[in-house]
Amino acid sequence: MTPDRDIRLEILKTRKKSILEKGFHQDLEIPLLRKVPVVPCPKNKILICEIKRSSPSKGVIGSINDPEKQAGRYIDRGADIISVLTEEHFFKGSLQDLMDIKNRYPEHAILRKDFLYSLEDIEISYRAGADLILLIASILEKDEIVKMYNRVKDLGMEAIVEIHNKEDIEKVSDFKPNFVGINSRDLRTFKVDLTLPLKIKNDINWNPSLIFESGIRYPEDVKLAISSGFNGVLVGESVVKNPDLVRQLKDAMNEKKVSNFWERLYSENKKGPMIKICGLTTLEDVLKADELGADILGFILAESPRQADISFIRNLPPTGALKAGVVVLKTPGEKLPESVEQLLNEGKLDVIQFHGGENPDECSSIAFPYYKAVRINTSNDIPKIGTYRSPRVLIDAYSEAGYGGTGKQIKGKLISIVKENHILWLAGGISPENAEDLIQKFNPELIDVSSRLEESPGKKDHRKMEQLFRTCHREAGRPQLNPSKENL
């Protein structure tokens, strides 16, 4: 995909051209008056499932010859709202789909999803039977979206207002919509990043029902969204291909509350790499790493000269940094040690880092939240990264000597290949001396540092830690540490 291509604007341009030829009604017979009452929308634990035949990023997704039957599958399995894509060219949708589904299920809430830009769109949507409509803030001027939103409310409908950045939030902050959608797919490039909605939500200064849009493929993605403060999810491709998934997604919404690790990790849009200090075994080192501004503290819970004691972790004081338990499960079906599971359930750990041979299908059922570390030796190892479902995968150097903490580095050429398709979390041989070069070359989102900060295995050198943080903060243009504090 070319860097300067904006698919969002291509779709809008094509739709406007089609309207000149066929009208807002798509050459269809739209009722002059709405036939059914507007159905109110739930405000929490909202599962929205979509009628979607095609997309610019995936091409043909599935053949939906009977949209009423497809909607019925969703409803029977627990969907709260049916989203109907009515854009004709890129998504192969139609207002006829919406009318047919609403006529068949008049008591169920229906969302019209399209690149709407006119008051006429609102009138047509209402008459066709929509209970909600999608308003995409990035394609509308402020006065346009205000007028459209007000008309939606006048007609008794609701709007999910989709935002993508601070500018979108500013456009809609005056009328503070009740429902806000945040898309994990960048509509300019159609690339997906599950952490994007988490970052954007921090700038919203009112309390709407938040809808996590796109990128939902598995129940664990729903758990990520709900644990991060979202009130619902909108799912397209995955339920089109497998309607039975709807029940699993709904069940995931109702699971017990889990750690909001991902929400907390992205609570601030920090400059420069986030820093994980791993292999911590002493209170002095934990407090020093936290004081210096570490984002994650890593505790090894597998056989290692840096293995941390369970009671040590349980009795740690509260820290600003998040706490990760590093485990190595070597065989399929292996369970998390009960003592480690208890730490996660008690909130003494915020996340599990899987660093062994865990299968992608097993990770979420073993522990949640989690992220996976993959050891990279050759280019043949790189495809493994995409098989794991965590929003980020940490890449580490391969060594026969152990699963981590060996001080060995990944070859720069391999890091470059990984960076082409993945946001970079980097471990392996990072030190105060080489951190600047690695940051300049690869711009990782996170670096994981352990053995190169040590006086001896499990014991950190505080001056090396200070040097590392000075380097990282300088490269990021962040304020430097207070010299009087560094030498405490």
N, C-alpha and C positions, 0 to 999 in steps of 0.2 A: 504494500500500500504506500503510495507516495506521501511524503511528509506534509505537503501543503494541501492535501485533499481533505475536504470537510464533508463527510457523507451526510451529516445532519442538514446542511444547507442544500445539498443536491436533492435530498428527498423533498424538502420544502419547495424548492424551485419546480420540481416535477409535479408536485401536487397542485401548485398554483396554475400551472399550464393545463393540467387535466380539468381543473374547475372552470377554466375559460371555455373548454370544449364541452363539458358535460354538466356543469353546475355543481353546487355544493351537495346536491342530492344524488350524484353519481348516475344520473339518468334512471333513477329508481323512483317508484311511487311511494313517497313518504306520507304517512297520515297527516291530514291538516290539523288534527288535534291528537294529543297524546291519549292512548287507550287505557293505560293502567296507572295506578298511583305510583309515586316515587317511593322506592324502598329505602329506608334508612340504613346507614352503614355502621357496622361495628367499629369500635375505636381501639381495640386491643386484641392481640393474638390473631391478626387478620391474615388469612391465606388467600391470595389472589392468584388464580390459575388462568392461563391465557390460551385463546384460540389464535394460533399463529402458524401459518403455512410456510413462510419463507422469511429470510432476513438478509440484509446486505453482507453480513459477516459470515453466515453459514450457508447461504443459498437455500435450496429446498430443504425444509426441516421434516415435513411429513405431509402426507396427503390427507386432508380433512374434507371428505366428500359430504359428511353429515355433521355439521357443526353443532346441531342440537344434541346429537348422540354423544359427541365429545364433551360438551358442557355437562350432560347428564352424568357421565363418568366422573367428572371432577366433583360435582355436587354430591353424588352418592358416597364419595370417599372423604368428604369433609371440607371442600373448598367453600370459603365464605363469600367470595366475589368472583364473578367470571369476567375476565378482561377480553375484549374483542378488538383485535387489530383491524381497523377498517381502511388502512392505506392500501391502494390497489396495486401499485407498481413494484415496490420493493418488498412488500410483505404479503402480497396476493390476498388482501382482505377485502371486505365489502360491508357496507351498511346493511345489506340484506342478511348477512350473518347475524348482525346485532338484532335486527327485527325478528328473525326467526327464533333466536334463542330466548328473547324476551317474551315472545308470544307463548313459547313452550313452558317457560319458567317465570311467570309474572311476579312471583313472590320472592324471587332471588335477585340480589343486587348485581347490576351489570355495569361495567366500566367501558366507556368508549376510549380506546387508545389510538391516537393519530397525531399528526403534526398540525394541530388546529391553530388558526390564526385570526379568525373573524367572528363577530357576533352572530353571523349567519350560521357558522359551525355550531354554536351553542343552541340556536333554535332548532336546527335539524336534529341534533343529538337528542334533545328533549322530546321532540315529536316521535323520533324513532324508538324511544323507550329507554335510553340510557339513564342510569341513576347517578353515575359519576362520570366525569370526563377527566382526561389528562391535559394539563396545561404545562407546556415546556417553556420555562422562563427564558432560556437562552435564545429562543427564536422570536421572542416578543419584546416590543418596547414596553417601558413601564406603564404608560397610559393605556396601552392595548390590554395588557394582562389585568390591570385593575378593572377596566370596563367588562372584560370577559368574566372575571371572577364574580363581580357584582351581579351580572346577569344570571350566572349559574345559581347563585344564592337566592335571587329573586324567584327563580323557577322551582326552588325547593330541592335542587340537586346539590351534590358536593363535587368539589374539584380536588384531585391530587395534583398539587403544584410541584413539578419536578425541577430541582435545582442542581447545579453542577459546581458552583464556586461562590465566592463572597459577593461578586457582582450580582448574581442571581438572587442571593439572599436580600441584598439591598433593594432590589426591585420590588420584592413582595413583603418586606418587613412592615410597611405601613398598614397593610390589611391582615397580616399574620394568619395565613390560611390554616384551617383545622387539620388538614392532611398535607404532609410534605413527603414527596418521594425523592430519594437520592439514588442515582444510577451508578452501579459499579462499572458500567460500560461507558467509556468515553465516546460520546456520540460523534466526535470528529473523526476518530480512527476506528472505533468499535472494539478497541482492546479492553479487556476486563481486568480489574484489580479489586479484590474483595475488601481491601482496606480503605479504598477511596471514600465510600460513604461514611466510614468512621471518622475520617479526618474532617470532612465537610460539616458533619453534624455539630461539631464543636462551636461553629460560628453562628448557630441559630440562637436568637435571644428571646424566643418564646417557647411554649411547650405544646407543639402539635403532636398528632399521631404520626410517627415516622414509618415510612414504608421503604424497605430495602429492595431495590429493583435490580434485576438481572444477575447473572452469575451463580444463581442457586442451582446446584446440581445434586446435592446430597443432603440428608438430614443434618449432618454436621454443619453445613452452611447455614441452615436455619438456626441452629444453636449459637453459631457465631453472631448472627444478626440479633437474636433476641437477647443474648447475654450482653450485647453491646448497646442496649437501650432502644432498639427498634421495636415498634409495635406490630409490625407485619412484614410480609415479604410478597413480592410479585415474581411469579415463576412462569417461564415460557417454554423454551425448547425441551427441557428435561421431562416435563409432564406431557407435552405433546407426544413425545416418543414413548413414554411409559406412564399412563394414567394411574397405574397402581402405586406409583411413587407418592401420589397426593396424600394417601393415608399416613405414610411414614413421615412426610413433612409436617403434617398436622400433629402427629404424636410428638415430634421433636419440639414443637412449640410449648407443649405441656409438661415437658420434663422439668425436674427440679432445677432451681437456679444454680448456675455454675459460675466460676470465676469470670470476671469481665476483663481478662488479661489483654485481649486485643484492643478493647476500647481504651483502657488505661495506657497501653503502649503508644497509641496514636492520639492521645488527648492533647498533645501539643505538636504543632508542625515545626519540628526542630530543624535547624540548619546543620548540615554535616552529618557524619555517621552517628547513629546510636551506638552505645558501647555496652557490651556484656563482658563482665569480668568473671571468669570461670575458675573452678578448682579451689573455691574458698573453703577453708577449714577452721579459721580462727575468728573470734569476735572482733579483734583489732582490725583484721583485713576487711571484714564485712563493713564495719563502720567507716573505714577509710574510703573504700570504694563508693559507698553511699554518699559520703561527704563530698567526694570529687565530682559526683554527678552521674554515676553509672545508671544506665537504664534498666539493666537486668543483672542480677547476681546469680551465678551458676554454682550449683552444689552437685557434685558427682555422687551418684547413689549406685555405683557399680564397682566391681573390684578394681582398685586403682591406688597408687600412692597418695592420691588426692581425695580419697573417698571421705565424704562427710558423715558424721554420726547423726542418726535420726533425732536423738534427744537434743543435740546441738542446734539443729534447724528448728525444732519445736520451740525452743526457749529463746530464740533470737528476738530482739526488740523490733518494733515496727520500723520499716525503712521506706524511704521515698522510692527506691528502686524495687522493681518486681523481682520475684524469686522463682528461678527455674530449677527443677530437679532433673538431672541428666541420668537417664537409664539406658541400659544396653540389653535388649531382649534378643536373643540369638536364634531362637527357633520359632516357627509359626505356631500360633496358638498359645504361646507363653503369656502368662498374666503378669500384671504389675504386682510387685511385692505388696502385701497387705499394709505394711508400715508406711510405704510410700503413698499408697492410695489414701490412707488416713490423713497424711500431711496435706494432700490436695483437698480432701473434703473439709478439713479444718481451716483451710485458708492459710496455712503455714507455707504452702507453695502455691504459686499463681498459675504455673504452667509446667507441663512435662516436655522435656526435649528427648525425643527418641533418637538414639545414636547407634542402634544395632541393625538387625536384619528384619525389622518389623515390616509386615506387608501393608501396602496402602489401604486395603479393605479393612484391616484390623485396628488401625491406630485409634480411631475415634471411639470405638467400643472399649478399648483398653483404658484410655484416659482422655478427658477433655477438660480444658483446652490443651492443645499440644502443638508442637511443630516438629518437623523431621529434619535430622541432619543426614546428609548423604556424602559419603567419602568419594572423592574424585581422583582417579589414578590416570585414566586415559579418556579420550573423547567418547569411548564406548560407554562410559559411566554416566555421561551427561543426560541421556534420555530418561534415566531413572527419576530425575528431578520432577519432570512433568507428570509422573504417575502418582505422586503424593498430593493430598488434598488440602493440606494446611496452607493458609494464605501466603506464608513464606517458607522456604526451605533453606536451611543453613548448609553451605558447602564447606567441606573440610578436606584436608589432605589425607590420602590413603597411606597407611603404614602397616607393615606386618607386625610391628612392635606393639600396636594397640589401637583402640578405637578413637583416641584423641589425646591431646596433651603431649604429643611427641615432639612438637616444635618444628615439624616438617611443613613446608609450604606447597601450595598448589602452583603448578606452572602458570605463568602469566598468560600464555596462549589459551589454556583451558578456561581460565577466568574470563577472558574476553569472549569466548564462545558462549559460556553460560549467560553472560550479561546481555547478549543479543536477544534473548527470549525471556529472561527472568530478572526480577528485581533482586539485587545482590545482597545476600547475607553471607559474610565471609569469615572463615576461621582457618587456622593452620599457620603456625610460625609467625604470627604478627607480633611485632615488638615496638618499643618506643622509637627505635632507630629506623625501622622500615615503614612505619605507619604513614608518614607523610607521603612517601612515594606511592604506596598502595592507594591512598585516598585520591591523589592527583590523577593516577592512571585509570582507576576503575570506579571511583565515586560510589562506594558501597553504601547501602542504607544502614547496615549494621556491621560492626566488626566484633568478633569474639576473641578475647585475648586471655591466655592462661599461663603456659609454662615460661614464656619469655619475660614474665613480670616477677619471677620467683628468686628468692634467695636459696630455697631448697623446695622439693616437692611439697605443695600444700601451704607454703609460707611465702607471702608476697613481700617484695621489696618496695616500700612506700615511695621511695624517690623515683623508681622506675614507673610506678603508677602515676605519680605527679607529672612526670615527663610525657607519658602517653596522653594524658588529658590535656596538657598544654598544647601539644601538637595537634590533637583533634579539634580543640576549640579554636586554635589559630587558623587552621585550614577552613573551618566553617565560618570564620568571622564572628565567633561568639565571644563574649566578655572573658578575659583571662582570669585565672584564679587569683585570689587575694594572696600576695606573697607572704603576709604575716600568718596566714592560715595554713599555707602549704607545709611549713616546717614544724607544725604542732606534733 
